[in-house]
Amino acid sequence: MELAIDIQREEISLLVDKAKEARKLIIDMAASSTGCHIGGSLSAIDLLIGAYSKYVQDPNTLIILSKGHAAAALYAALHVYGIIKDNPADSYGKAGSLFTGHPNHKLSGIPFATGSLGHGIPYAAGWALAQKMKQTNGLGIVIGGDGELQEGLCWETAQIVQAQSITNFVYIVDCNGGQNDGYVHDISPLRNLRQRFEAFGFAVKEINGHHFEEILAAIEPDPDRPVAVLANTIKGKGVAAIEGNPEAHYVKIPEKLAHKWKVNLS
């Protein structure tokens, strides 16, 4: 038992280190000539790091970032896992670079280009349904945002997932409370979100989206139902100056400030 606990602690420690490395890359991309969507990237990075730890163990896992404006987080996660060799911060946003502002399917580990909010959800669900029809063990994991749930396509897909009993499907919602124009609760409040997903037949798990123990446990599929993970996160997590601030949705910062943020990462 003690050996198993030690192994788990070591695994969690490695994930924490990867997440910190990825956060530094995201900050560097915010210091690029174009800047990046730093707030949502920092809130989602732990979810991506946790999801890709499962992918590394089982490559028959598909991971899609539906909130594609957080591409900086996706590139950072793929790089720290060695799936993408080039450092994305070196050319992010530059003319001719594959590291574009939304996920580029020409890069390793990115099966679909996303960016139009809501579209990544049916991509993942359709892939998961195909795996079910082929009787494989493929698991489809999609990471979306809470503001993204204002898109009707998210709920249309939930209806299909229920109707087709797509149980090899995990929908992670990055609930950071912010979107482009402000706070989600001021724009389109998500009341009774757990009950909404339960009404569509999902097994719902509410977690702290920055605790890897909870993330790893939550992304396990349910044999009888699709899974919705409501991950409570902090926009701008790790950079005290912008944590919880919806105005940090997209920023361009000077290199001096980027250095300060990286040194003081929490």
SEPA-157085 format. One record per residue (C-alpha): x, y, z; residue in one letter. Coordinates in steps of 0.1 Angstrom, whole numbers, plus 5000, padded with zeros to 4 digits. Each point is the difference from the previous one (the first is absolute). Layout:
     x     y     z  aa
     X     Y     Z   a
...
This chain:
     x     y     z  aa
  5000  5000  5000   m
  5028  5024  5009   e
  5018  4993  4967   l
  4968  5008  4981   a
  4996  5032  5019   i
  5036  5010  4993   d
  4996  4993  4962   i
  4969  5021  4999   q
  5017  5029  5018   r
  5029  4997  4976   e
  4976  5001  4970   e
  4982  5031  5015   i
  5033  5017  5006   s
  5010  4994  4963   l
  4967  5015  4988   l
  5004  5030  5023   v
  5035  5006  4984   d
  4987  4996  4965   k
  4972  5025  5007   a
  5024  5026  5013   k
  5022  4995  4970   e
  4970  5004  4978   a
  4989  5032  5018   r
  5034  5015  4993   k
  4995  4993  4963   l
  4965  5016  5000   i
  5015  5031  5016   i
  5027  5001  4973   d
  4973  4998  4973   m
  4982  5029  5017   a
  5033  5019  4996   a
  5001  4993  4962   s
  4993  5026  4974   s
  4963  4990  4999   t
  4993  4991  5036   g
  4976  4972  5009   c
  4969  4989  5018   h
  5019  4997  5033   i
  4971  4999  5025   g
  4982  4970  4986   g
  5033  4983  4991   s
  5012  5001  5036   l
  4966  4988  5014   s
  5000  4970  4976   a
  5036  4989  5001   i
  4997  4977  5030   d
  4970  4983  4983   l
  5021  4995  4968   l
  5030  4987  5019   i
  4978  4975  5018   g
  4982  4989  4968   a
  5033  4995  4981   y
  5013  4978  5028   s
  4972  4976  4992   k
  5009  5003  4962   y
  5036  4991  5007   v
  4988  4969  5018   q
  4974  4991  4973   d
  5005  5016  4966   p
  4965  4988  4990   n
  4988  5031  5018   t
  4989  5031  4980   l
  5004  5034  5016   i
  4984  5031  4985   i
  5002  5035  5013   l
  4966  5015  4990   s
  5008  5034  5015   k
  5025  5005  4973   g
  5009  5035  5009   h
  5021  4984  5028   a
  5023  4985  4974   a
  5030  5012  5019   a
  4991  4976  5028   a
  4996  4971  4975   l
  5034  5007  4983   y
  5017  5003  5034   a
  4985  4966  5012   a
  5010  4983  4967   l
  5035  5013  5003   h
  5007  4991  5036   v
  4988  4964  4992   y
  5023  4999  4970   g
  4972  4995  4975   i
  5010  5033  4983   i
  5038  5004  4999   k
  5003  5037  4991   d
  4996  5026  5028   n
  4967  5017  4991   p
  5011  5033  5017   a
  5028  5004  4975   d
  4977  5007  4971   s
  4964  5003  5014   y
  4979  5024  4979   g
  5027  5008  4975   k
  4994  5000  4963   a
  5004  4965  4986   g
  5001  4983  5034   s
  4979  4969  5006   l
  4994  5013  5035   f
  4970  5020  4991   t
  4975  5017  5024   g
  4976  4971  4998   h
  5010  4963  5000   p
  5017  4990  4967   n
  4992  4965  4988   h
  5033  4999  4981   k
  5018  4995  5033   l
  5005  4967  5017   s
  4973  4991  5025   g
  4974  5023  4986   i
  4974  4980  4981   p
  4976  5029  4993   f
  5004  5037  4996   a
  4977  5017  5026   t
  4991  5036  5007   g
  4964  5005  4991   s
  4986  4994  5035   l
  4979  4969  5005   g
  5014  4981  4970   h
  5026  4979  5019   g
  4972  4983  5020   i
  4984  4982  4971   p
  5035  4992  4985   y
  5008  4981  5031   a
  4966  4984  5003   a
  5000  4989  4964   g
  5034  4984  5004   w
  4989  4982  5032   a
  4969  4987  4982   l
  5022  4987  4972   a
  5021  4982  5026   q
  4969  4985  5015   k
  4988  4988  4967   m
  5034  4984  4993   k
  4999  4984  5034   q
  5034  5015  5011   t
  5009  5014  5034   n
  5005  5036  4987   g
  4991  5027  5024   l
  4991  5035  4987   g
  5009  5029  5024   i
  4990  5036  4992   v
  5008  5031  5020   i
  4976  5029  4995   g
  4993  5032  5019   g
  4971  5012  5021   d
  4994  5030  4978   g
  5000  4976  4971   e
  4969  4983  5014   l
  4981  5030  4986   q
  5004  4983  4966   e
  4970  4978  4992   g
  5022  4975  4983   l
  5013  4989  5033   c
  4965  4989  5012   w
  4991  4986  4966   e
  5030  4977  5003   t
  4991  4991  5036   a
  4966  4988  4986   q
  5016  4978  4974   i
  5025  4986  5025   v
  4971  4990  5022   q
  4979  4986  4971   a
  5030  4979  4987   q
  5012  4990  5034   s
  5035  5012  4994   i
  5015  4989  5033   t
  5036  5003  4988   n
  4998  5038  5001   f
  5012  5024  5027   v
  4990  5037  4997   y
  5021  5022  5022   i
  4987  5036  5006   v
  5026  5025  5010   d
  4978  5020  5024   c
  5022  5031  5005   n
  4971  5024  5002   g
  5013  5024  4973   g
  4996  5006  4963   q
  5009  5026  4974   n
  4976  5026  5012   d
  5000  4995  5037   g
  4988  4976  5026   y
  4978  4971  4989   v
  4975  5005  5028   h
  4994  5036  4987   d
  4996  4990  4964   i
  4982  4967  5000   s
  4999  4983  5034   p
  5004  4962  5001   l
  4975  4992  5027   r
  4995  4964  5010   n
  5028  4988  4977   l
  5004  4966  5017   r
  4962  4994  4996   q
  5002  5010  4963   r
  5026  4974  4992   f
  4982  4974  5021   e
  4968  5007  4980   a
  5020  4990  4969   f
  5010  4967  5016   g
  5035  5009  5010   f
  5019  4989  5031   a
  5011  5033  5015   v
  5032  5005  5020   k
  5008  5034  5016   e
  5037  5005  5007   i
  5027  5025  5008   n
  5015  5004  4965   g
  5034  5007  5014   h
  5004  4969  5022   h
  5015  4971  4980   f
  4987  4973  5023   e
  4964  5012  4992   e
  5007  5005  4963   i
  5014  4965  4995   l
  4971  4984  5019   a
  4974  5021  4981   a
  5011  4991  4964   i
  4994  4963  5005   e
  4970  4990  4979   p
  4967  4986  5015   d
  4990  4966  4985   p
  4963  5011  4999   d
  5000  5037  4992   r
  5020  5027  4984   p
  5019  5022  5024   v
  4998  5037  5006   a
  5028  5015  5021   v
  4993  5034  5015   l
  5035  5013  5007   a
  5000  5030  5022   n
  5030  5020  4990   t
  5015  5035  5003   i
  5005  5021  4969   k
  5037  5009  4999   g
  5009  4974  5025   k
  5036  5003  5012   g
  5005  5037  4993   v
  4988  5019  5030   a
  4997  5033  4981   a
  4973  4986  4977   i
  4983  4972  5019   e
  4962  5001  4997   g
  5001  5031  4978   n
  4979  4997  4968   p
  5019  5029  4985   e
  5030  4977  4998   a
  4981  4980  4973   h
  5026  5011  4974   y
  5032  5019  5007   v
  5033  5010  4985   k
  5027  5006  5025   i
  5036  5013  4999   p
  5028  4974  5006   e
  5010  5017  5032   k
  4966  4993  5015   l
  4999  4965  4986   a
  5033  4993  5019   h
  4985  5013  5032   k
  4969  4979  4996   w
  5020  4969  4994   k
  5022  5005  5030   v
  4970  5005  5022   n
  4978  4972  4987   l
  4979  4984  5027   s
